[in-house]
């Protein structure tokens, strides 16, 4: 398990980081910005090869990568990033996140093509909480939920996913009653349900489960991959909103924790690993656009501040210091989270 986790983590994470940095690299080159070094991993350097004006390097610390551009904060440097227009700078700085946001379309689609295990059964209501949206709608134990807003359900995971997607919105459930009749009932999944009740107030079981292996045809896989990408974006949005309404608490996972999750996905098969890689890529896209120092979003924030100040820049020295301090804080946070991950895993988590 350990070897699988390490190898799969290095392959998946390196691939996602490579795609991210290629976004920066290609847009920088096309924009006439001098790229001094394109590195996979962080120094110390294993080796580097210079082609033209750029050094292409492989580095020992595999938890990242970088595209070192001339004058990222200094507009006086020849062919520097900072000397370009605000639009070009925003494009180059956001290109990595854009690539990471697009990559899941491919990864999810391929995951559907690859033959994978699918569990299907009857998504059946066991209990209904008092005064819950489910009870108000008329759902009773024994009812089978066939679809959510037109999305057919195969298993409990499907139900959980769609309920999370439609939090706070009117949601139509197609129900088959124990007598065999079908009806559509409407519920509004709650952002802040009572403890133990869930968003609509039901506990479920999967009756007559059947496990089969299937791969989708190419064009259907593309359609499913696009749909899953947009749904995952909605789930991310709802997760972030849940932090503000107090439903969820902030949970951070470091490289060790991600390696553990990657290993578990790899153990489950190629398709789950590709889905996890897509989820990780989308997570990286969102994280990098946060307006925090040292991240792409933090650098974009300085461009926005310059625009608000009608072209008046913050000094290169000040900006560089802010990003350096931010980078050191991020490294410190990463070390703390990694330590917690190690303690959790050592404790059987």
C-alpha positions in Angstrom: 0.0 0.0 0.0 2.8 2.4 0.9 4.7 1.9 -2.4 1.4 2.2 -4.4 0.6 5.4 -2.5 4.0 7.0 -3.1 4.2 6.0 -6.8 0.6 7.0 -7.7 1.0 10.2 -5.7 4.2 11.2 -7.5 2.7 10.4 -11.0 -0.7 12.1 -10.3 0.6 15.2 -8.5 3.5 15.7 -10.9 1.2 15.4 -13.9 -1.2 18.0 -12.5 1.6 20.4 -11.5 3.2 19.9 -15.0 -0.1 20.9 -16.7 -0.3 23.9 -14.4 3.2 25.1 -15.1 2.8 24.5 -18.8 -0.1 26.9 -18.7 2.2 29.6 -17.3 5.1 28.6 -19.6 3.2 28.6 -22.9 1.3 31.9 -22.3 4.5 33.6 -21.1 6.4 32.5 -24.2 3.6 33.6 -26.5 3.4 37.0 -24.7 7.1 37.6 -25.2 8.0 37.2 -21.6 11.5 35.7 -20.9 11.2 32.4 -19.1 14.5 31.8 -17.2 13.7 28.4 -15.7 10.9 25.8 -16.0 11.1 23.4 -13.1 9.2 20.4 -12.0 9.5 20.1 -8.2 11.3 22.6 -5.9 15.1 22.9 -5.5 17.6 21.5 -4.7 18.0 20.6 -8.4 18.6 17.0 -9.6 19.6 18.2 -13.1 18.9 21.0 -15.5 19.2 21.4 -19.3 19.4 24.7 -21.0 17.6 25.1 -24.3 17.7 28.6 -25.7 17.2 31.1 -22.9 15.4 28.7 -20.6 16.7 26.1 -18.1 14.5 23.0 -17.9 15.0 21.4 -14.5 14.0 18.4 -12.4 14.2 19.0 -8.6 14.2 16.9 -5.5 11.1 18.3 -3.7 8.3 16.8 -5.8 5.4 18.8 -4.1 5.3 21.5 -6.7 6.8 23.2 -9.7 7.6 26.7 -11.0 8.0 28.8 -14.1 10.6 31.5 -13.3 9.9 34.5 -15.4 12.1 37.6 -15.8 11.1 40.5 -13.6 7.9 39.1 -12.1 7.7 42.3 -9.9 10.2 44.5 -11.7 8.9 46.3 -14.9 12.5 47.6 -15.6 13.9 44.2 -16.3 14.2 43.3 -20.0 11.2 41.3 -21.4 9.9 41.1 -17.9 6.4 40.0 -16.9 5.8 43.2 -14.9 6.5 45.3 -18.0 3.6 43.8 -19.9 0.0 45.1 -19.9 -2.3 44.3 -17.1 -4.4 42.0 -19.3 -1.3 40.0 -20.4 -0.1 39.7 -16.8 -3.5 38.5 -15.6 -3.6 36.0 -18.5 -0.1 34.6 -17.8 -0.7 34.4 -14.0 -4.1 32.7 -14.3 -3.2 30.3 -17.1 -2.0 27.6 -14.8 -5.3 27.6 -12.9 -7.2 27.7 -16.2 -5.4 24.6 -17.4 -6.1 22.8 -14.1 -9.8 23.7 -14.4 -9.9 22.3 -17.9 -8.0 19.1 -17.2 -10.8 17.4 -15.3 -12.9 17.5 -18.5 -10.4 15.1 -19.9 -9.7 13.0 -16.8 -13.4 12.5 -15.9 -14.2 11.6 -19.5 -11.4 9.0 -19.7 -12.5 7.6 -16.3 -15.9 6.8 -17.8 -14.3 5.1 -20.8 -12.1 2.8 -18.7 -14.1 -0.3 -17.5 -14.9 0.2 -13.9 -17.0 -1.3 -11.1 -20.5 0.1 -10.8 -22.8 -0.7 -7.9 -26.5 -0.4 -8.6 -29.6 -1.1 -6.5 -32.8 0.3 -5.0 -32.1 3.5 -3.1 -34.6 2.9 -0.3 -35.7 5.1 2.6 -35.2 3.5 6.1 -36.2 6.3 8.4 -37.6 9.8 8.1 -36.8 12.5 10.7 -39.6 14.4 12.4 -40.3 17.9 11.0 -37.7 17.3 8.2 -38.2 18.4 4.6 -38.7 14.7 3.7 -41.5 14.3 6.2 -43.1 17.6 5.1 -43.0 16.3 1.5 -44.7 13.1 2.4 -41.8 10.7 2.1 -42.2 7.5 4.3 -40.0 4.5 5.1 -40.0 2.0 2.3 -40.2 4.6 -0.5 -37.6 4.1 -3.3 -36.0 7.3 -4.7 -35.6 6.8 -8.4 -34.2 10.2 -9.4 -33.3 13.7 -8.2 -34.2 16.6 -10.5 -34.3 14.1 -13.4 -30.9 12.5 -12.5 -31.3 8.8 -12.3 -29.9 7.2 -9.1 -27.9 4.0 -9.1 -26.7 4.0 -5.5 -26.5 5.9 -2.3 -23.5 7.9 -3.5 -25.6 9.3 -6.3 -28.3 10.5 -3.9 -25.8 12.1 -1.6 -24.1 13.9 -4.5 -27.2 15.4 -6.0 -28.7 16.4 -2.6 -25.4 18.3 -1.9 -25.6 19.9 -5.4 -29.1 21.3 -4.8 -28.7 22.6 -1.2 -31.1 25.4 -0.5 -33.0 24.9 -3.8 -36.3 23.2 -4.6 -35.5 19.6 -5.6 -37.9 17.2 -7.3 -37.6 13.5 -6.1 -39.2 10.8 -8.2 -40.5 8.3 -5.6 -41.8 4.7 -6.0 -44.0 3.8 -3.1 -44.2 0.4 -1.5 -47.5 -0.1 -3.4 -45.6 0.4 -6.7 -47.1 3.8 -7.6 -44.8 6.6 -8.6 -45.1 10.3 -7.7 -42.9 13.4 -7.7 -42.3 15.1 -4.4 -40.5 18.4 -3.8 -38.0 19.1 -0.9 -35.6 21.8 -0.2 -32.3 20.4 1.2 -31.1 22.3 4.2 -27.8 24.1 4.6 -27.9 23.7 8.4 -29.8 20.5 9.3 -30.0 19.2 12.9 -27.2 16.9 13.9 -27.6 13.4 12.5 -30.5 14.2 10.2 -28.8 15.2 6.9 -30.0 17.8 4.4 -33.5 16.3 3.9 -33.8 14.2 7.0 -33.7 10.6 5.8 -31.5 7.6 6.4 -31.1 5.2 3.5 -30.1 1.7 2.5 -29.3 0.1 -0.9 -31.5 -2.9 -1.5 -30.6 -5.7 -4.0 -27.1 -4.3 -4.8 -25.5 -5.6 -7.9 -21.9 -4.9 -8.9 -21.0 -4.9 -12.6 -18.1 -3.7 -14.7 -18.8 -1.2 -17.5 -17.1 1.4 -19.7 -19.1 4.1 -21.5 -18.8 4.7 -25.3 -16.5 7.6 -26.3 -19.1 10.3 -27.0 -21.2 9.5 -24.0 -18.1 9.6 -21.9 -17.3 13.1 -23.1 -20.8 14.2 -22.2 -20.6 12.6 -18.8 -17.2 14.0 -18.2 -18.4 17.6 -18.9 -21.4 17.1 -16.7 -19.3 15.7 -13.8 -16.8 18.6 -14.0 -19.5 21.2 -13.7 -21.2 19.3 -10.9 -17.9 19.1 -9.0 -17.5 22.8 -9.4 -20.9 23.3 -7.8 -20.0 20.9 -5.0 -16.8 23.0 -4.4 -18.9 26.1 -4.3 -21.4 24.6 -1.8 -18.5 23.3 0.4 -17.1 26.8 0.6 -20.5 28.3 1.4 -21.0 25.7 4.0 -17.9 27.0 5.8 -19.6 30.4 6.1 -23.0 29.1 7.3 -21.3 26.8 9.8 -22.3 23.5 8.3 -18.8 22.3 7.7 -15.5 23.0 9.5 -12.3 23.8 7.6 -10.3 20.6 7.1 -6.8 20.8 5.5 -4.9 18.0 4.0 -1.2 18.1 3.3 1.1 16.1 0.9 1.1 13.1 3.1 -2.7 13.0 3.4 -3.1 13.5 -0.3 -0.6 10.7 -1.0 -2.8 8.4 1.3 -5.9 9.4 -0.6 -4.2 8.9 -4.0 -3.0 5.4 -2.9 -6.6 4.5 -1.9 -7.9 5.6 -5.2 -5.2 3.7 -7.0 -6.1 0.6 -5.1 -9.7 1.0 -6.3 -8.6 1.0 -9.9 -7.7 3.2 -12.9 -11.0 4.9 -13.2 -11.3 6.0 -9.5 -7.6 7.2 -9.7 -8.5 9.4 -12.8 -11.5 10.8 -11.0 -9.4 11.6 -7.9 -6.8 13.3 -10.2 -9.6 15.4 -11.7 -10.9 16.4 -8.3 -7.3 17.3 -7.2 -6.7 19.3 -10.3 -9.9 21.3 -9.8 -8.9 21.8 -6.1 -5.5 23.2 -7.2 -7.1 25.6 -9.7 -9.4 27.0 -7.0 -6.7 27.2 -4.4 -4.2 29.0 -6.7 -6.8 31.7 -7.5 -7.3 32.6 -3.9 -5.9 36.2 -3.3 -3.2 35.0 -1.0 0.5 36.2 -1.2 2.8 33.9 -3.2 -0.2 32.2 -5.0 -1.2 33.1 -8.5 -4.3 34.8 -7.1 -2.1 36.9 -4.8 -0.1 38.1 -7.7 -3.3 38.9 -9.7 -4.5 40.9 -6.7 -1.5 43.2 -7.1 -2.5 43.8 -10.7 -6.0 44.5 -9.6 -4.8 47.0 -7.0 -2.7 48.7 -9.7 -5.8 49.0 -11.9 -7.8 50.4 -9.0 -5.0 52.9 -8.3 -5.2 53.9 -12.0 -1.8 52.5 -13.0 0.1 53.4 -9.8 2.2 50.3 -8.9 3.2 49.0 -5.5 7.0 49.0 -5.4 8.7 45.8 -6.7 10.5 45.5 -3.4 7.3 45.6 -1.3 5.5 43.2 -3.6 8.4 40.8 -3.5 8.6 40.9 0.3 4.9 40.3 0.6 5.1 37.2 -1.7 8.2 35.9 0.2 6.5 36.2 3.6 3.4 34.5 2.1 5.5 31.7 0.7 7.2 31.1 4.0 3.8 31.1 5.8 2.4 28.6 3.3 5.4 26.3 3.8 4.9 26.6 7.6 1.2 25.7 7.2 2.1 22.8 5.0 4.5 21.4 7.5 1.9 21.7 10.3 -0.8 20.0 8.3 1.7 17.3 7.2 2.6 16.6 10.8 -1.1 16.3 11.7 -1.6 13.9 8.7 1.2 11.7 10.0 -0.3 11.6 13.5 -3.7 10.8 12.0 -2.4 8.0 9.8 -0.2 6.6 12.6 -3.4 6.5 14.7 -5.2 4.4 12.0 -7.0 7.4 10.4 
